[in-house]
């Protein structure tokens, strides 16, 4: 069961990265800061931030934020820099 969840998460992450990389940017898009990305991630997942990485996926920038939830699980949230 755990293997299926990991595989599903991997596929979902790869799909998100693909969509972010190839989706057209809105004309009025602005690049958010690392702090804004962390705040968005904390609204999605309550917990402690373990690390933040800035990735370039195609021509897009994505913040990859690793968090430790209150129940001890590590979750990764990806936030596109352009919003």
WOURZI-V114110 format. One record per run of one state. SS is the DSSP state (A for helix, B for strand, O for the rest). FROM is the first residue (numbers start at 1). TO is the last residue. If there is no record, write none. Layout:
BEGIN
((SS FROM TO) (SS FROM TO))
END
This chain:
BEGIN
((O 1 1) (A 2 22) (O 23 30) (B 31 31) (O 32 33) (A 34 44) (O 45 46) (B 47 57) (O 58 59) (B 60 69) (O 70 73) (B 74 80) (O 81 81) (B 82 82) (O 83 83))
END
